[in-house]
Amino acid sequence: MPRADFPVLYLGDGMPRIRNAVAERFPVRSLDDLPPEIAATIRCVVVTWHTIRIDDAFMARFPKLELVASFGVGYDHIDARAAKARGVVVTHTPGVLSDEVADTAFGLLISAVREMGPAERYLRQGQWAARGPYPLTASLRGRTMGILGLGRIGKAIAKRADAFGLKVVYTGRKAQPGVSYPFHPTLLEMANACDILMIAAPGGLDTRHMVGAEVLAALGPNGILINISRGSLVDETALIAALTEKRILAAGLDVFENEPHVPEALRKLDNVVLLPHVGSASHATRDAMADLVVANVFSWADGKGPISPVPETPGEA
């Protein structure tokens, strides 16, 4: 029988692996199945999608809330500072998805620089036989990759960049000890020093539209933008203009400002590769992420503390 002393609110569609595992030990409820007397007992909220907003007003509805366990490494959909003020622990799923997302980042990069999408369409439309070889493309050779956000995913991307013979530089809040890559104190300075801008930084108000017209101009007409982080970091209007007017060479995007809605102007462009937020979307990686959500819930309920808390959570740095 599930332990009645740790009721869990489950938010989001899909991920039966999480819900079924948690339900084996604890009573699990949904928002549409939550009378006030049950809401007053909820101790844990499991969030399975980044579009579900958990703000201070939401948390105020659950006076006994102790834990918000979120599926995914990004947690800008959760007001972590408000959670800390309320003594609520927030967990996420870092680490287990780093390699998958880094692979996706490089898939976007290679597809963008070598025009894989247009070249495939050229073949499928019979143009190879009718018009001859596909035109020559740009190359990765001799390029410098600037990484915005050298965290777990950023480091996994840098490792792959090393293998491809790319020079790597990075920027962030501060230089990291023990990192050999050159550090640039500002994004604009780094954009002037690289021709591939790889975005791997967290979303949220602090980073919204960090990559705008000025940064894109600094990247230059041979520049490539890749974003596998959050769409909010890029000013999409500025990016569309830069791509349309060929002020940068190309872009590869797995994330967008208003998902799942992607501007028609972006969808019409041939010099941008677009993916529907699939950076970590393999069976193996999503299972590992789900298992970490469950492990955080079980560890907290057993009095052992969180396994992968966010930095703002109570008791963390």
Phi, psi and omega in degrees: 000138177298146176290120183284349185275002181223067180292140185240134173262125183252123183241127175121160179266158175074201181051053177299337178301321179287307185300315182295319181294316180294321183293342177292335183247332188224153174291131183244130180236160174249164181299326180279005181225048191224086175293157184306323182293333176280321178304324181290348182253351186299128180250343183218140173240125175259125182245122185253003179212141188287351178274355179272117185273126176244096181251185184297320180297322178296312182295331180296339180286348186234087187296340180257011183298130179243329190219135168243113182256113187252142178270114181126158179277323178285143181221031178290350175279355179244132176279087186293329178291319177295322177298316180298319179298331180269358182077021181264129178278138175242131176240157177221191186233065180282167173085303187290345180250000188301314183293320180296316181292322178296321176299316179298319179302317180287329173299316177298317182297311182295319179298321181289313186286327181260006175056046183299317180298304178300324180294320178294317178298323178302315179292311184298329181275004178080013184286332180300311180290326185278325189239353180097191186301151176293145181301153177297153183240176171289177186222162172278345186299134175075015184266161175241126177262125173258123183256121175269102181102088182264060174270208182300312181291317179302319179292323177295323177293317180300322178299319178290323177297320176302315182296331179273002178078020179273144169284139183240132170230166181209163173220159181182196181295327178198162177294142182263133178295141178080004179261127185273345181291142177300138181255138174245129186289341179228154177297319182297318178298318180294319180300328177287343185256001182223167174235005167233120177253112182255118183264118180222030183260160180292155173275186180121176183298326183292337183244004184300129177057032174302323180263099181238199186301321183293317180293318179296322177297321179293328179297322171091171187294345176260006187279153179231132177251129175235129179232115175238022185255269175221142181296335184294341180289340185249134172283101186297326178297316178294322180293316179301317179296317182295322179288318182296319182270007178059033175278345161231161185286312188195172176213157173226122188233128172253353185222155187216163185294323187230059183297143004270017182272122181245129183306138179302324181299326176288317184294338181275346186277140177272344183262029173220135176262129185240128176236149184273059178053062183244019185309318181250014193274061167246158179303313185297315184287318179294326176295318179296321177295316179299317181296327178289324174302310181297318180298322177296317179297311183295317181298318179294315181297330180274004177079017182262357180085171182285151177273317183225071179286155173284158185301329184281352189291155182305133178087354179257169181295000000 
